[in-house]
Amino acid sequence: LFNYTRKKIMYNERVIKEFSNPQNVGEMKDANAVGTVGNATCGDIMKIFMKINDDGVIEDVSFQTFGCGAAIATSSVATSMIKGKTVDEALKITNQQVVDELGGLPAQKLHCSVLAEEAIKAAINDYLTNYKKQK
């Protein structure tokens, strides 16, 4: 017999709100920027879709995340933070800003905010290397 014990993870109300009712969820069919990142340790996968206009403004953004509540919450907040921003502004978003926007995350869940930052950068890199070159 095995006795498994799990540590209880405490989330604040904002994190609970975001993963219970995430914003900007779903695949975007007309995206011109897509970034996918994952964390091999925890198994979380985050995919961010963006529609960036010719002026470099992120007109629309959405996400698909396979992961824990913190991964979903950070995806939701990160996408809301970059909507309407320029590519340059979005590239400056840090995982700490995502954590601050959520009002904090448990230490063992901080990697989820790193995924959000990396997914934003991956999508913008996709746009800059693939889509923008075609124009």
N, C-alpha and C positions, 0 to 999 in steps of 0.2 A: 504494500500500500504506500501511496505517496501522499504527503501532506503539503499542499501548495498554499502559500500565503501570498496575498497581493497587497501591496501598499496602496492605501487610499490616496488618490490624487485629488487635490482640492482646486477647483477652478473658481474664479470670481464671476460675478453676475454677467459682466460684459462678454466673457469667453463663452459662457453657457448660452447667452442670447445669440451670439454669432454662429455657434455650431448647431444650435436648435433651429435657427431660421437664417441660414446663410444667404448672402446677397451675391448676385452675379454668377449663379451656378449654371453650368451647362456648356456643351460644345458650341462653338461659334463657327457656322459653316463658311462665312465670308471673311474669316480672319486672314490678315496678311502678316501675322506674327504669331508663332506658336513656340512655346518653350516647355520642355518636360524635364523634370529632375526627380531624383529619388534618393532615399536614404536606405542603404543596404542593411544597416543595423536594425532599424525598426520596421522597415518594409513600406513606409509611406511613399506615395508617388503623387506628384503635383504637376498638373498641366495647365498652363495659362494661355489663353487665346486673346489676341488684341486686334483691333481694327484701328490702324494708324493712318491719318490723312496725309496729304502731300506736304502739309506744313509741319509734320512731325508731332502732331497732337494725337494722343490716345483717345479716340472718339468713343470706343466701346471696349470692354474687357470682360472676360468670363473665365471660369475655371472648372476643372474636374479634379477632384482629389480623392484618392484612396488612402485612408488613414484614420487616425484617431480624431477625437473632438478638437484637440489643439491644432492639428493640421488643417482641418476644415475652417476653424475660426481664423487662423492666420491667413488662409487663402481668401476668405471673405473680406477681411479687413484690408489686406494688401491690394486686392483688386479695386476696392472702393477708394483707397488712398491715391491710386494712380490714374483713375478715370478723369479725363479732362486735362491731364498734365502733358507736358512735352516729353519726348523721349529722354532728353537730357535731365529733366526734373525727375522722371521715374527712375533713371539709373542711380540717382543719389539717395533713393530710399534704402534705408538699412534695416537689418533685422531688429535692431534695438528700437527703431521708430515703430515698427509693427508691434513689438511687445508693449511699448508705451501706449500705443493707441488702444490696445486691449486692456490696459490697466495692469499688466503683468501676466506672467506665466510661471508655473512651477518650474524649478531648475531642470528637472528631467524632461521637460517639454520645450526647452528653448531651441532645440534643433529644428522644430517645426517652423519657427520664424526665419531661420536660416534658409530653409527650403523655399519659403515665400520670396525672399530676396533673390535667391538663385534662379527661381522660375521667372521672375520679372526680367532679370538680366539675360536669361536664355532666350526668352521670347523676343526681346529687343535685338539681341545678337542675330536671331533668325531673320528679323526684318531687315537689319542693316546688311547682312551678307547675302540674302536671297532675294527679297522683294525689291528693296531700294535699288539694287544693281540693275534690275530689269527695266527700270524707268529711264 
